[in-house]
Every structure is written in structure tokens, then in C-alpha cells.
Amino acid sequence: MAAAIRTAPGRAAKPLAAATVPQGTAIMTLPTRKHPRLKNYDYGQCGCYHITICTKNRIPILSKVIPAKTAAERPTLQLTPIGSVVERYISQIPTVYAGLQPLKYAIMPNHVHLLLFLETDAQADVTTVVRSLKRLVSKEVGKSIWQESFYDVVIRNDIMFQCEWAYIDQNPDKWAEDELFV
């Protein structure tokens, strides 16, 4: 069995002292985590963003996907009490931050998809909104429930907008195939 060395992001891996590793044992280093934001991009500028926020360890605590009863129906999302807290704070974004509009969202069992529009005069950037959402939900729930950071897609044109909208809309339909499915 190979020994693994875990290092903090941005730090070089240091091999174990020769005395602690049997001769001939391969030492494996883990990759450094890549920063998820675009370098030199202003996430406070007018535009539309698809944000994905995951729960810590991808634990399904936000909702439950209820399968469709017939082929003509679609699955539905049944929010847990924690999911209801998330939904309440998403709905309050325009009240708290003028110039920001959540256009569409899906609160999946272990992640949240949010299509967020920032107007020209938005009072906050994407990072501030996500940080506040995560902090407020965690405070109300009584513990941190979120994975570090978040994923984003900067929507650059109408075709991308339609694709991201459809992805969020169809996410419950494809839950069992989702990369975040556990």
C-alpha cells in the first residue's frame, strides 16, 4: 500500500523521512487544488452567473427528489427544513442587495444551483452574496453545512443562458445521473 502525503494548497509536498517509509514504497502526492474563480475577472460587473454551492461532504440535507409517478410527470423536490431556510435566504437576495436578482434556482439534496443576475448598479458581487447566503444559513441551522468555496459559470450570451437555465430546470430529472449524486 502506497503512503500518501497530504499538503496544504499551494505548498510543495515533503517526502517522509527515509526511516518512516519502508524502502521501495512509492510516495504519492495529491494535486494542489485549483482556484475556481477566473483570474482578473470582476464578479461584480453586470451579467448573469450560474452558481453551484455544495453541502459539506455532499451530505443530502437540503431536499429529497420525489420520483415522478407517471412518464408524463417530472420528479419534484421536497425541501427539508434546512432546504426551506436556504430558499428563504435566496428569496431575500433582492431585498438585501439592490441590483441582484435570483432568476432561477434548484435546491437539490446536496447542492444548490442559482442563476443570479447582477444589474449595472448591483450593491454586491457574486462572492459576497454566496458568502452571506452560506453564513446566514449556517448561523440559523447552528453549524456549518457548506463545502468550502463554490462553483460558477459566467454566462456570456443568450445561448449559454438558455443552456444553464435548462440545466437547472432539468437537474431533478437527472438526479440519479448527477455527478453530485450520493
N, C-alpha and C positions, 0 to 999 in steps of 0.2 A: 504494500500500500504506500503510495507516494505521500510525502509530507507536503502540506500546503502552508504558504506564508501569506498572511493577510496583512495588507498595508493600507494606511490611510490614503485617500485620494490625493494624487499629486506627489506622493513620496515614493522613492525608489525602494524596491524590495531588498531586504537584507537577508542573506542566507544565514541559517542557523550555524552555530559554531560546529566545527567538524566533530567534536566529541559527542554532540547530541544527535547527530544523524548517522545512522549506520552507513558504512561505506557502500557505494553502489546504489543508494536510494536517490531517486530523482526528486529534485526540488522544483515545485511548480509555483509560479507567481500568478496572482489574479490581475486582470486588466484594471487600469485606472478608470474610474467612472468618468464618462464624457459629460460635459455640461450640456443640459438640454436646451438652453436658450441660444438663439442666433447671436453671434458676436456683432457688436456695433449696431444692433437693431434697437430702435426706440419703441418699446412696448407700450408707450403712452400715446403714440400717434393714432390718428383717426384710422379706423379699419375694423375688420372682423377677425375674430380669433376663435379657434376650436380648442378648448381647454379640456384636459383629462386629468382628474385627480383620483388617485388610488388610495384605498384604505391600507393601513399598516399590515404587512404580511398577507395582503389581499384577502383578508377575512371578510366573508359576506355578511355584513351587519347593516347594510343600508336598505335593502329591499329583497323581495323574492319574486322571481319570474314565474308567473302562473301560466302554464301551457294553454294554448287555445283548445277549446272543446271540439271545434269542427274545423275542417280545412278552410272554410270561408272566414274564420275569425283569426285574430292575431293574438299572440301572448300579451299579457298585461303585467304591469309592475305593481306589486303591493308593497308600499313603503312600510318599513319598521318604524318604531318611534324615533330612532336616530335619523333615518331617512327623511322623516317629516321635519325634523329640525333643520336638516340640510336644505330641504325645499323652502322652508320659511325664510332662511337667510338668502337664498338665491332670489326669491321674490322681492326681498328688501333692497337689492343692489341699486335699482334706480332711485330709491328714496335716499339712500345713504350717499351715493356717488352720482351727482348730476352728470349727465352726458354719457352714462353707461347703461346699456340695455341687454339683458339676457334674452336672446331671440328664441332659443330652444335649449332644452336640456333633457337628459335622461339620467335618473338616479338608479343605476344598476346595483346588483348585490354588493359588489366590492369596488366600484368606481363610479365617478360622476363625469358625464360628458356635458359640456356647457359651451354653447355658441354665444359669444359675447361681442357686442358691437360697441366701440368707443367712438363717440362723436368728436368733432374738432375741438370742442371746449371741455372734454372729459376732465373730471376733477381727480382722477387717479389712473394709474397704469394697471396692466394685467396682473403683474406680480403683487401689487398692493391689494387688489381685490381678492386674489386667491389666498394670500396670507391672512387677510381679515376673515374670509369665509372659514378657513381651516381653524383659526384661533377661536372664533366665536362658537363654532360648533363644538370644538374640543372643550371649551370652558363650560358650555351648557351641559354637555354629556358627562363631564367630570374627569376626562382623561383624553390623552392624545390618541386619535383613531386614524391618523393620516400617515401615509408614506411620505418620506422627505421629498420635497420639490413637486413638480407637476410636468405634464407633457403639453406641448402646444403646437398648433399649426397656424401659421399666419395665412389667412385667406387672401389671395391676390387677385381673384377675378370671379365673375359670376359662375363659371363652370365649377371652380373649386368650392364656391359657396353651396351650390346645388349638391355636389358630391358629399360635402361634410354634413349638410342638412339631412340627406338621405341616410348617411351612415348612422347618425344619431337616431333618426326615426326608426331604422330597421334593426338597431342594436338588440332590442329584446327578442326579435325573431331569430337572431343568430347567436343567442347567448351560449348555447352548448358548444358552438364552434369558436367562440371568442377566445383570444389569447389570454384574457384575464379570467376565464372560467376556471373555477376550482371545484 
